[in-house]
């Protein structure tokens, strides 16, 4: 169920591990998170040199850093200029 909306699920070995965790009788969040992290790691590694992804991450880090200070608006304005 749901396969029509999701499209084809990847049949790569790491993702098969995620599906086996989902099918197990003793499903738990920790095992699912670990299997998902392992499966996604290779895809994340492929994005490592992607300039658009790096810029988005850099921007998000600057927003979080600005939110920790007393003045939030000024650092955000410097991001836009």
C-alpha positions, 0 to 999 in steps of 0.5 A: 500500500502506498507504492503508487504515490511513492513510486518505485522504492530503491532496491539498493542493499542499504535500503533493503536493510531499512525495509527488513527493519520495517518488516521485523516483529520487534520494530523500534525507532533506534534500529530504524534510524540507524538503518536509514542513516546507513542507507542515506550516507552514500547519497549524502556523500555524493552531495558533498561537493554540490555548491547549492547544497553547501550554500544552503547548509551555510545559510542555515548555520548562519541563521541558527548562529544569529538566533543564539545572540541577543540581536537576531535581525542585524545578522540576518540582514547581513546575509541578504546583502 
